[in-house]
C-alpha cells in the first residue's frame, strides 16, 4: 500500500486501499497500524481533517478494528 507523507505531530504517513477499505497509518515512532473496513467517506474526512491525529484518536481508533503491521509483512508487500 502506498502511503503519502505528511507533517504531523503523531503521523508520518498514511495510505488507503480502496478495494479492502483498509487505512494504514505510519506513526512518527515508526510503528505502522492498519485500520480495517474504514469507509471511503471516513477516509476522505480524515484526509480533509485539520488535525489528522485528533481525527484518528476520536473517530477511527474507537470505531474500527486494527492491527500492528510487522516489518516482515511490510517487506513482503513492497515486493508484490
KOLNU-512228 format. One record per atom (N, C-alpha, C): chain; z, y, x; atom name; residue in one letter. Coordinates in steps of 0.02 Angstrom, whole numbers. Example, Ala and Ser with C-alpha at 12.3 -4.5 7.8 and 13.67 -1.06 7.14 Angstrom:
BEGIN
+--------+--------+--------+--------+-------+---------+
: cadena :     pz :     py :     px : atomo : residuo :
+--------+--------+--------+--------+-------+---------+
:      A :    390 :   -284 :    660 :     N :       a :
:      A :    390 :   -225 :    615 :    CA :       a :
:      A :    390 :   -165 :    660 :     C :       a :
:      A :    354 :   -112 :    642 :     N :       s :
:      A :    357 :    -53 :    684 :    CA :       s :
:      A :    394 :      2 :    645 :     C :       s :
+--------+--------+--------+--------+-------+---------+
This chain:
BEGIN
+--------+--------+--------+--------+-------+---------+
: cadena :     pz :     py :     px : atomo : residuo :
+--------+--------+--------+--------+-------+---------+
:      A :      0 :    -58 :     42 :     N :       x :
:      A :      0 :      0 :      0 :    CA :       x :
:      A :      0 :     62 :     45 :     C :       x :
:      A :    -47 :    105 :     34 :     N :       x :
:      A :    -49 :    168 :     72 :    CA :       x :
:      A :      3 :    216 :     45 :     C :       x :
:      A :     36 :    250 :     91 :     N :       x :
:      A :     86 :    299 :     71 :    CA :       x :
:      A :     66 :    367 :     98 :     C :       x :
:      A :     85 :    419 :     62 :     N :       x :
:      A :     73 :    487 :     86 :    CA :       x :
:      A :    139 :    516 :    111 :     C :       x :
:      A :    136 :    550 :    167 :     N :       x :
:      A :    194 :    580 :    198 :    CA :       x :
:      A :    210 :    646 :    164 :     C :       x :
:      A :    274 :    659 :    156 :     N :       x :
:      A :    296 :    722 :    126 :    CA :       x :
:      A :    353 :    751 :    167 :     C :       x :
:      A :    369 :    814 :    154 :     N :       x :
:      A :    427 :    846 :    184 :    CA :       x :
:      A :    483 :    845 :    132 :     C :       x :
:      A :    536 :    809 :    149 :     N :       x :
:      A :    592 :    800 :    103 :    CA :       x :
:      A :    654 :    784 :    143 :     C :       x :
:      A :    711 :    799 :    114 :     N :       x :
:      A :    774 :    783 :    148 :    CA :       x :
:      A :    790 :    709 :    149 :     C :       x :
:      A :    762 :    671 :    101 :     N :       x :
:      A :    777 :    599 :     96 :    CA :       x :
:      A :    717 :    555 :    107 :     C :       x :
:      A :    658 :    577 :     84 :     N :       x :
:      A :    599 :    535 :     80 :    CA :       x :
:      A :    548 :    554 :    133 :     C :       x :
:      A :    525 :    504 :    170 :     N :       x :
:      A :    473 :    515 :    221 :    CA :       x :
:      A :    403 :    508 :    191 :     C :       x :
:      A :    394 :    457 :    148 :     N :       x :
:      A :    328 :    445 :    118 :    CA :       x :
:      A :    335 :    404 :     55 :     C :       x :
:      A :    282 :    404 :     15 :     N :       x :
:      A :    281 :    364 :    -46 :    CA :       x :
:      A :    210 :    342 :    -61 :     C :       x :
:      A :    205 :    287 :    -98 :     N :       x :
:      A :    140 :    261 :   -119 :    CA :       x :
:      A :    147 :    227 :   -186 :     C :       x :
:      A :     90 :    217 :   -219 :     N :       x :
:      A :     91 :    187 :   -285 :    CA :       x :
:      A :     33 :    138 :   -291 :     C :       x :
:      A :     48 :     80 :   -319 :     N :       x :
:      A :     -3 :     29 :   -332 :    CA :       x :
:      A :    -20 :     33 :   -406 :     C :       x :
:      A :    -79 :     57 :   -422 :     N :       x :
:      A :   -100 :     67 :   -491 :    CA :       x :
:      A :   -107 :      1 :   -530 :     C :       x :
:      A :   -121 :    -54 :   -496 :     N :       x :
:      A :   -128 :   -119 :   -530 :    CA :       x :
:      A :    -60 :   -148 :   -550 :     C :       x :
:      A :    -13 :   -147 :   -503 :     N :       x :
:      A :     52 :   -178 :   -516 :    CA :       x :
:      A :    103 :   -128 :   -542 :     C :       x :
:      A :     87 :    -63 :   -537 :     N :       x :
:      A :    132 :     -8 :   -555 :    CA :       x :
:      A :    195 :     -8 :   -511 :     C :       x :
:      A :    188 :    -27 :   -449 :     N :       x :
:      A :    244 :    -26 :   -402 :    CA :       x :
:      A :    243 :     40 :   -363 :     C :       x :
:      A :    301 :     69 :   -356 :     N :       x :
:      A :    310 :    131 :   -318 :    CA :       x :
:      A :    348 :    113 :   -255 :     C :       x :
:      A :    320 :    131 :   -198 :     N :       x :
:      A :    353 :    116 :   -134 :    CA :       x :
:      A :    376 :    181 :   -103 :     C :       x :
:      A :    439 :    182 :    -82 :     N :       x :
:      A :    469 :    241 :    -53 :    CA :       x :
:      A :    494 :    224 :     17 :     C :       x :
:      A :    472 :    263 :     67 :     N :       x :
:      A :    498 :    256 :    135 :    CA :       x :
:      A :    546 :    315 :    145 :     C :       x :
:      A :    607 :    299 :    163 :     N :       x :
:      A :    658 :    350 :    174 :    CA :       x :
:      A :    658 :    374 :    246 :     C :       x :
:      A :    686 :    432 :    257 :     N :       x :
:      A :    691 :    460 :    324 :    CA :       x :
:      A :    725 :    410 :    372 :     C :       x :
:      A :    771 :    371 :    346 :     N :       x :
:      A :    806 :    321 :    387 :    CA :       x :
:      A :    761 :    265 :    412 :     C :       x :
:      A :    701 :    259 :    381 :     N :       x :
:      A :    656 :    205 :    400 :    CA :       x :
:      A :    656 :    147 :    350 :     C :       x :
:      A :    706 :    145 :    306 :     N :       x :
:      A :    708 :     92 :    255 :    CA :       x :
:      A :    653 :    105 :    203 :     C :       x :
:      A :    625 :     50 :    178 :     N :       x :
:      A :    573 :     54 :    127 :    CA :       x :
:      A :    595 :     13 :     67 :     C :       x :
:      A :    589 :     44 :      8 :     N :       x :
:      A :    605 :     10 :    -54 :    CA :       x :
:      A :    546 :     12 :   -101 :     C :       x :
:      A :    537 :    -42 :   -138 :     N :       x :
:      A :    484 :    -46 :   -188 :    CA :       x :
:      A :    516 :    -50 :   -257 :     C :       x :
:      A :    496 :     -3 :   -300 :     N :       x :
:      A :    521 :      1 :   -369 :    CA :       x :
:      A :    466 :    -29 :   -414 :     C :       x :
:      A :    486 :    -76 :   -456 :     N :       x :
:      A :    439 :   -117 :   -493 :    CA :       x :
:      A :    424 :    -91 :   -563 :     C :       x :
:      A :    360 :    -97 :   -582 :     N :       x :
:      A :    337 :    -80 :   -650 :    CA :       x :
:      A :    355 :     -9 :   -671 :     C :       x :
:      A :    343 :     38 :   -625 :     N :       x :
:      A :    353 :    109 :   -640 :    CA :       x :
:      A :    289 :    134 :   -675 :     C :       x :
:      A :    293 :    154 :   -737 :     N :       x :
:      A :    233 :    176 :   -773 :    CA :       x :
:      A :    199 :    235 :   -739 :     C :       x :
:      A :    134 :    238 :   -748 :     N :       x :
:      A :     94 :    291 :   -717 :    CA :       x :
:      A :    121 :    361 :   -734 :     C :       x :
:      A :    141 :    372 :   -796 :     N :       x :
:      A :    166 :    439 :   -814 :    CA :       x :
:      A :    230 :    456 :   -777 :     C :       x :
:      A :    272 :    406 :   -763 :     N :       x :
:      A :    333 :    418 :   -725 :    CA :       x :
:      A :    316 :    433 :   -652 :     C :       x :
:      A :    268 :    396 :   -625 :     N :       x :
:      A :    245 :    409 :   -556 :    CA :       x :
:      A :    216 :    480 :   -551 :     C :       x :
:      A :    175 :    499 :   -599 :     N :       x :
:      A :    146 :    566 :   -598 :    CA :       x :
:      A :    200 :    620 :   -602 :     C :       x :
:      A :    251 :    608 :   -643 :     N :       x :
:      A :    307 :    655 :   -647 :    CA :       x :
:      A :    344 :    659 :   -580 :     C :       x :
:      A :    352 :    602 :   -546 :     N :       x :
:      A :    383 :    600 :   -480 :    CA :       x :
:      A :    342 :    642 :   -431 :     C :       x :
:      A :    276 :    634 :   -431 :     N :       x :
:      A :    232 :    671 :   -386 :    CA :       x :
:      A :    239 :    746 :   -398 :     C :       x :
:      A :    245 :    766 :   -460 :     N :       x :
:      A :    249 :    837 :   -478 :    CA :       x :
:      A :    320 :    866 :   -471 :     C :       x :
:      A :    370 :    824 :   -464 :     N :       x :
:      A :    439 :    847 :   -462 :    CA :       x :
:      A :    451 :    893 :   -402 :     C :       x :
:      A :    487 :    947 :   -415 :     N :       x :
:      A :    505 :    994 :   -361 :    CA :       x :
:      A :    548 :    960 :   -309 :     C :       x :
:      A :    596 :    919 :   -333 :     N :       x :
:      A :    639 :    881 :   -288 :    CA :       x :
:      A :    627 :    806 :   -302 :     C :       x :
:      A :    590 :    775 :   -257 :     N :       x :
:      A :    575 :    704 :   -266 :    CA :       x :
:      A :    637 :    661 :   -257 :     C :       x :
:      A :    682 :    682 :   -213 :     N :       x :
:      A :    744 :    645 :   -203 :    CA :       x :
:      A :    787 :    646 :   -266 :     C :       x :
:      A :    792 :    703 :   -298 :     N :       x :
:      A :    832 :    708 :   -359 :    CA :       x :
:      A :    799 :    667 :   -415 :     C :       x :
:      A :    733 :    670 :   -421 :     N :       x :
:      A :    697 :    631 :   -472 :    CA :       x :
:      A :    708 :    557 :   -460 :     C :       x :
:      A :    703 :    536 :   -397 :     N :       x :
:      A :    714 :    466 :   -379 :    CA :       x :
:      A :    784 :    443 :   -400 :     C :       x :
:      A :    834 :    484 :   -383 :     N :       x :
:      A :    903 :    465 :   -397 :    CA :       x :
:      A :    922 :    467 :   -470 :     C :       x :
:      A :    892 :    512 :   -509 :     N :       x :
:      A :    913 :    520 :   -579 :    CA :       x :
:      A :    868 :    482 :   -629 :     C :       x :
:      A :    805 :    472 :   -612 :     N :       x :
:      A :    758 :    441 :   -659 :    CA :       x :
:      A :    737 :    370 :   -637 :     C :       x :
:      A :    716 :    364 :   -574 :     N :       x :
:      A :    686 :    300 :   -553 :    CA :       x :
:      A :    739 :    247 :   -536 :     C :       x :
:      A :    786 :    264 :   -493 :     N :       x :
:      A :    836 :    214 :   -472 :    CA :       x :
:      A :    874 :    182 :   -530 :     C :       x :
:      A :    897 :    222 :   -579 :     N :       x :
:      A :    935 :    191 :   -633 :    CA :       x :
:      A :    892 :    152 :   -683 :     C :       x :
:      A :    826 :    161 :   -681 :     N :       x :
:      A :    784 :    134 :   -734 :    CA :       x :
:      A :    740 :     75 :   -714 :     C :       x :
:      A :    729 :     65 :   -650 :     N :       x :
:      A :    681 :     14 :   -628 :    CA :       x :
:      A :    712 :    -32 :   -575 :     C :       x :
:      A :    693 :    -95 :   -578 :     N :       x :
:      A :    714 :   -143 :   -528 :    CA :       x :
:      A :    681 :   -125 :   -462 :     C :       x :
:      A :    714 :   -142 :   -407 :     N :       x :
:      A :    686 :   -127 :   -342 :    CA :       x :
:      A :    710 :   -178 :   -291 :     C :       x :
:      A :    676 :   -180 :   -235 :     N :       x :
:      A :    699 :   -221 :   -179 :    CA :       x :
:      A :    679 :   -187 :   -114 :     C :       x :
:      A :    715 :   -206 :    -62 :     N :       x :
:      A :    703 :   -180 :      5 :    CA :       x :
:      A :    644 :   -218 :     35 :     C :       x :
:      A :    595 :   -181 :     61 :     N :       x :
:      A :    537 :   -212 :     94 :    CA :       x :
:      A :    556 :   -224 :    166 :     C :       x :
:      A :    550 :   -286 :    189 :     N :       x :
:      A :    568 :   -300 :    258 :    CA :       x :
:      A :    509 :   -289 :    305 :     C :       x :
:      A :    523 :   -287 :    369 :     N :       x :
:      A :    472 :   -272 :    420 :    CA :       x :
:      A :    415 :   -322 :    420 :     C :       x :
:      A :    430 :   -387 :    412 :     N :       x :
:      A :    377 :   -438 :    412 :    CA :       x :
:      A :    328 :   -427 :    355 :     C :       x :
:      A :    355 :   -412 :    297 :     N :       x :
:      A :    312 :   -401 :    239 :    CA :       x :
:      A :    267 :   -341 :    249 :     C :       x :
:      A :    294 :   -287 :    279 :     N :       x :
:      A :    254 :   -227 :    292 :    CA :       x :
:      A :    196 :   -245 :    338 :     C :       x :
:      A :    209 :   -284 :    390 :     N :       x :
:      A :    156 :   -303 :    437 :    CA :       x :
:      A :    103 :   -346 :    403 :     C :       x :
:      A :    124 :   -393 :    361 :     N :       x :
:      A :     77 :   -435 :    325 :    CA :       x :
:      A :     31 :   -393 :    282 :     C :       x :
:      A :     59 :   -344 :    247 :     N :       x :
:      A :     18 :   -302 :    203 :    CA :       x :
:      A :    -30 :   -259 :    242 :     C :       x :
:      A :    -10 :   -236 :    301 :     N :       x :
:      A :    -56 :   -196 :    343 :    CA :       x :
:      A :   -117 :   -237 :    362 :     C :       x :
:      A :   -107 :   -302 :    374 :     N :       x :
:      A :   -160 :   -346 :    397 :    CA :       x :
:      A :   -205 :   -373 :    342 :     C :       x :
:      A :   -188 :   -360 :    279 :     N :       x :
:      A :   -228 :   -386 :    223 :    CA :       x :
:      A :   -290 :   -344 :    212 :     C :       x :
+--------+--------+--------+--------+-------+---------+
